[in-house]
Amino acid sequence: MKIIEVNSPTTIKEFTQLPFKIYKKDENWIPHLKQDIEKVFNPKKNKAHRHGQIIRWILTDKDNNTIGRIAAFISRKEKESGGIGFFECIENKDAAFLLFNTAKEWLEKKDAKWMDGPINFGEKNMFWGLLVKNFTDQNSYSMNYNPPYYVDFFEDYGFKIYYQQFMYKRDMITPVGETFDKKHERIIQDGNYKIENVKNLTLDQIADNFRTVYNAAWGGHAHFKKMEEKTARIIMKNLKPIYDPEIIVFVYYKTKPIAFYVNIPELNEIFKYVNGNLNWLGKLIFLYHKIRKTPKTMVGIVFGVDKEYQSKGIEGAMVKWSQDHFTANTNYNETVLTWVGDFNPKMLKVCENLGAEIYRTYHTYRYLFDREKPFKRCPVIE
């Protein structure tokens, strides 16, 4: 077997095409968009390159067939912490271990003390975690999907669970509980509160509202960085091609935005038709299915309440309003909540209170290079 660094059009193509070989008989697999993958490795499109390095390899057999791939990366902001991702491999433990060893040796030379994986070189909402439960449903957009035997690869090599990630699902038909009804009634009767979607707002207005709530909800947390106007507008600009104004909700106190519940359509219910390539044809297919409102599942990507208004029933009122509005005015029949880590018990409780159930579980693993050092799980958020 031979390790080859990916640094040419030919090796990039091999890196991109390998999953199509591994999953060719798996009807549940929906390929990631190659444009999304390549964006991670492009310094002009991924700001993580400003303070980090990334490298990737393919693995070939004696007949020069590509049988595995992996990427390794490190950030100057977290010098001790290395990462691996985009791992794919045939069912051969020697091949998998050779890929892990290659990444480990590169990270050790960069003075990393451990490697986490599989994770992304960038945002946590994409390509993060190893699927360990539910291999029978089609994968959600930007979430990893893998064969069950990958779990043995990671754990037999010596990776340990750093934290678990849970995705929740809830159907849109089942009414929310009586508690939500009461909270909604109380908030509405107050007269100062208003709950609305964003159909009548411009993209800039949505961005400004989002930034206001975001800064008020998470300000003061460790490592919090205030969101600036430019950042908020870039986020909404990126969201524009896929967003549905019916399912983005704000709560206002008088005229001040104090809470949001941001959902998007489950894009893989469209992308399964483009075969991993959003070229001109893929874009036409995407537009066709967007106009037809093909997705029947929506994905909750972020939910937040201004700290000043927490514990006042705002969350419950917003959920109740959303349930009633979405059921009456959209074609969505179920909602999926973006992953929540087991280190965040408060958000896990929110998901449970919504009546949602865990339907998919991921692991983020950590491998300590010093095998004598005690292993510690990710700290719980108090």
N, C-alpha and C positions, 0 to 999 in steps of 0.2 A: 504494500500500500504506500501511496505517496501523497504528502501534503503539498499543496500548491497555493501560493498567495494569489488572491483575486486582484488583478491589476491590469486587466486587458478586456476588450470587448468579448473575446472568446470565453474567458474565465467568468466574467459577469453573467454571460448567457448560461453557462453551466450552473452557476450559483442559483440563478433565477428558475431554471427549468427542473432542477432536482426534485422539488416537491411533487411535480406532475408525475414523476416515476413512482415515488413512494406511495402516493395516494390514488393511483389510477383505478384501483378497485374499491375505493371508499366513497360511497354515494353521499355521505354526510359532509365531506370536505368541500369547502369553497375557497379557492385560492386567494391569498392576499393580492392586492393590486401591485404589479411590479413597479408602478410609479411611486406607490407609498414606500415600498422597500428601498428603492434607489434614492429616494429623498433623504433617508436616514444617513446614507453614505456620502451625500453631497454637501460640502462645506457651505455652499451658497444658499442651501435650503434648510439646513439643520443648524440652529444656533449652538448646539452642544459642541460643535467643532471649535468654537471660540476658546473654549477652556478644556478641551479634551482631545484624545486621539482614539481612532478606531482602525481596526484591521480585520480582514476576513480571509478565510481559506476554504478551498474545496479539498476533498479527499478522493483519490482515484484508486482503482484496483489494478491488478497486474495487466489487465487488458485496456487500461486507460479509460474505463467507465467511471463516471463520477458517482460515488456511493455515500458521500457525506459532505456536510458544510458546517461552518461555525464562524461567529464573529466575536472579537474581544475588544473591550474599550475601557478607558480610564479617564477620569476627570481630575484636573488640577485642584478643583474645589473639594474633592474628597479623595485625597491622595492614597489612602490606605485601601479604598474600596474599588475593586475591579468588577467588571461585568462581562457576561457572555450572553449571546443571544443568536437568534436566527439559526438555531441548531436543527439540523435534519440529518437522519442517518438510516441506512438500511438496518435490518435486524441482525446486527453483528456487534457484539460487545467490544471486541478488540478494536473495531473501527471507531466506535463511540469514544472509547477511552483514549485513543490516539488523538482525536479531536480535542477532548478535554485537556489532555496533557500539553498539546500545542498552545492552547489558549493560556493555560496556567504558566507555562514557561515564559511566554511573552509578558504576561502581567507581573510576574516576579521580577523580571528585568526592569519593569517600570516602578518597582518598589511597592506594589500592592501587597496587602496582607491577607486578602481573601478575594474570592470571586462569587458574585451573586448571579443567579440565572434560573431560567432564561428570562432576561429582561431586555429593555430597549435602551439604545443610546439616545436618550431624549425623554419625551413625555411618558408618564406612566399609564396613560389611557390607551396605549397601543403596544402590542407585541410583548405583553408582560405576564409572566407566569407559565407554569406547565400544567396542562389539563390533567386532572387525576380522577375526576368523577363526571360521568355523563359523556360517553363516546357515541351516543345514539342520536343526538340532535345536531343539526347543522350549526356550524360555528357562527358567532356574531362578528360583525365587522370589526376589524383590527384586533380581535382577540385571538390568541394562539389556539391552535388545534393540533393534536398530535396523536400518534398511536399509543395504546396503553403501555407498550414495552419501553417507551422512553422513561417511564417512572423508574423501572429497574435500572436503566442506564445511570441515571442521576444518583439514585440511592446506593447502588452497589459501588459506584466510584467513591462515594464518601460524602456527597452533599447531604446536608441536613435541612429540615424545614425551618426557614427563617420566619416566615409567616404564611398563613393560609389566606386565600382570596375567595370570596363568595359572590356569585351572581344570583340575584333573586328574580323571580318571575311572578306576575300576578295577572289573572284574567280580568278583563274590563267589564264583565257582566256581573260578577259577584258584587253586591253593594258593600260599601265601606261600613264599618261598625257604627253602633249607636253613638259612641264617644265622638266620632268625627262629625256626625250630624249635629250634636249639641254644640261643639266648638264652632262649626260653621254658622249655626243660627245665632250664637252669642256675638260673634265677630260682625256679622252683617247687621244685626240689630243695633250695634253700637253707633252706626251712622258715619263714623270717621274712616272706616276701612272700605276698601274697594278691591275686588279681585277681577283681573282681566287678562286676556291673551294679548298678543302683540300685533293683531291684524291692522290696527290703526296707527302703528308706530313706524317711523323710518328706522333704517338700520342703525343710524347714528344715535337715535333716541334709545333704541334697545341697548346699544353699547354703553351709553351713559348710565342707564338704569342698572345694568348688570354690574358695572364697576362700583356704583354706589353701594349696592347690597353686598357685593363681594368684600369690599374693604371694611364694611361695618360688621359683617358676619365673622370674618377670620382675622381681623386686626388684633394684634396682641399675642397671637399664637407664636410659638417658637419658630424661628426662621421665616416668619411672615414677611413678604415683600409687597408693599402697597402697589396695587394695579394702577398704572397710569392711563390716561385717556387714549394715547396712541395704541397701547397694548390691547385695550378693550375693543377698539375699532378694528384692529387686525383680526382678533378672535371672531368677531361678528362677520367680517368680510370673508373669512375662511368658511364660516358656517353657512353663508348665503346660498351656495349652490344646492345645499341639502336640507335647509331648514324648512319646517312647516309652521307658519305663524299660529295655527290653531292650537299647537301643543307646547308653546312657550308661554309661561304664566308668571305674572308679577302680582304681588300684593302691595297696596299703597296705604299709608296712613295720611289722610288728607291728600296732599300731592307728592309726598315723599315715598319713593320705592323702598320697601322694607323686607321683601322676601322674593325669591324666585324659585321656579321649578322648570328646568330646561330639559326638554325632550327632543329627540330627533327620530326620524323613521329608521327602522332596522335596515341599513343599507345593503346588507348581504342578501336580502330578499330581492334586490335588484342586481347586485354585482354577481350573483350566481349565473347570470345570463351573459356576462362579458368575458368569462374565462380568464380572469386575472390581468386583463389589459384594458386600460382606459384610454385607448387610442381614439381616433376620430370615429370609428365604428362603435367602439365601446361607449363613447359619449352620446352618440345617437340612441343607442339602446337604453342608456341610463335615462336620457330625456324622455323617451317613449314611456318607460315604466313609471317615471316620476309624474308625468301628466296623467297616466292611468291610475295613479295612486295605488300601485301594486303592493307596497308593504302593508301588512296587517298587524305588524308588531312595532311598537315604538320603544325607544331606549331612553331611560332617564339618565342623563349624563351629569347633572349637578342640581343640588337642592340646598338652599341656604336661607337663613333668617338673620336679620340684623340682631346683634346681641341684646340691644335695648328692648327688643320685642319678643325674645325667646321666653318660653314658658307662659305665654299668654293665649295659647291655642291657635296661633297663626298657622303652624304646620298642618294641624288637623283640618282647619278651615280651607286651606289651599288644596289639600288632597281631596276633600269632599267636593269642592267646586270643580276641580279638574276631572274627577270621576264622572260627575253629571254632565259636564260640558263635552268631554271627549266621547262619551257614549252616545250623546245625542247628535253630535256634529261632525264626527269623523268615522273612518272605516276601520280604525284600529280595534282589535279584539283582545289584545294582551299587551302588557308592558314588561320590559326587562330593565332591571336596575344595574347600572355599571358596577363593576366589582368593588366590594368593600373588604378591607383587610381585617383579620381577627384582632388586630391591634387597636381597632376603633369600635369599642363596644357600644358607644352612644349611637353611631350610625347603624350598627347591626340591629339595635333595638328599634330604631325608626323603621327599618325595613320590615321587621317582624310586626310592628304595630300597623303597618299598611296591609297586613294580611298576606304579604308575599312569602313565598317559600324558596328555599335554596334549590336551584336546579342545576347548578354547575359549580365545581370547585377547582381551584388552581392552587399550586404551591409555588412560592418564590423560595428558592434554595440558596444556601450559603455554604461555601467550602473554605475552611480555614487552612491556609498554607502551613501554619505551625500546628501540626496534628496533636501536639500535647496541650495546646491552649484550650481552656474550657469554652464550650460553645454556649452562646446566649441567644435566646429568641429575641425578636424585635420588641422593644419596649411598648407597653400598652399606653395609649393616650388617656390621660386622666380627664 
